[in-house]
Amino acid sequence: MNRVAVIGLGNISVRHRRNLKSLFPQAEILAVSASGKMPESQVNDADSILLSTAELARSDVDLVVVASPAPFHAKHALPLIEAGIPTLIEKPVTVTMTDCEALISAIDSTSTPVAVGYCLRYLPSARKVKSLLEQELVGTIYNVFIQAGQYLPSWRPKDYRDTVSAKVELGGGALLELSHEIDYAQWLLGNLSPCHAILRSSEELNLQVEDMVDITAISANKTICHIHLDFLQRSAYRICRLIGSQGTLEWNLIKNSIEFTNQDGLKVLYDNPTWDKNQMYLDMLKDFIAMIDGKENQCVDLRTAIKTIEFITTARHLVG
């Protein structure tokens, strides 16, 4: 890699630029302003700053990470895909099915390598859970309970009401911001059909977007999945609990641990709480490079990522 770029100047772009510099210390790193405005402060790990994706598409770049707000992902990614530039799009891939269709059309026309950044799939315990389910350790899965919560004022400490998470026009709200849970649920269980959805906004945070989400969904195998997402829990919480005919598997994503309980009692199957979470992002970038090179990979392709947007769209329609 001689020249790589990251679109967007927010928190996640900082991580991507730093990781790209780590992986390719000799490469030129281009930072692209999503707004088209020159940043007022210094941009770390950037050799040059560009103000438009049109300019970037004309550049000789080997890889681009689109890390702008989700509603602008399609706008920023389309010129790159049409130019044949390998593009990794941060999650969620976009916020509308119309944008999804435009991206699919561009990929079908160009065969450009494109993946979506659902980094939790690169958590070691995630891969272990996937393997255990494929081995049918739990047996027939009857119910799944997925919960993810984090206090938004602590997560976005500067002014949480002025962040991407809190603004409708920037793709905010717990449903889109915490879509990792929907992605991995369908990765583990297959396609899910939402049956019931409740989206709420608390008086505590006073947001114009939902800060609580409760969805009940069903799989083709009749597994019932309950998903709860929120911006309210003071201590970050991320758990997946699967109840089956052979026992119960509990996956703690924050502790990076897995426990299994059956008639013989509780057994710890995986426990690595000190694992550096940045490794997920590094592994995701390496995997995308394998995709670019035509090698075996586990990247989340566009059609897979669109299933999450379809799920979210259906859930919103259920609310009315």
Buried (B, 14 or more C-beta within 10 A) or exposed (E): BEBBBBBBBBEBBBBBBBBBBEBBEEBBBBBBBBEEEEEEEEBEBBEEEBBBBEEBBEBEBBBBBBBBBBBBBBBBBBBBBBBEBBBBBBBBBBBBEEBBEBBBEBBEEBEBBBBBBBBBBBBBBBEBBBEBBEEEBBEEBBEBBBBBBBBBBEEBEEEBBEBBBBBEEBBBBBBBBBBBBBBBBBBBBEEBEBBEBBBEBEEEBEBEBBBBBBBBBBBEEEBBBBBBBBBBBEEEBBBBBBBBEBBBBBBBBBBBBBBBEBEEEEEEBBEEEEEEEEBBBBBBBBBBBBBBEEEEBBBBBBEBBBBBBBBBBBBBEBBE
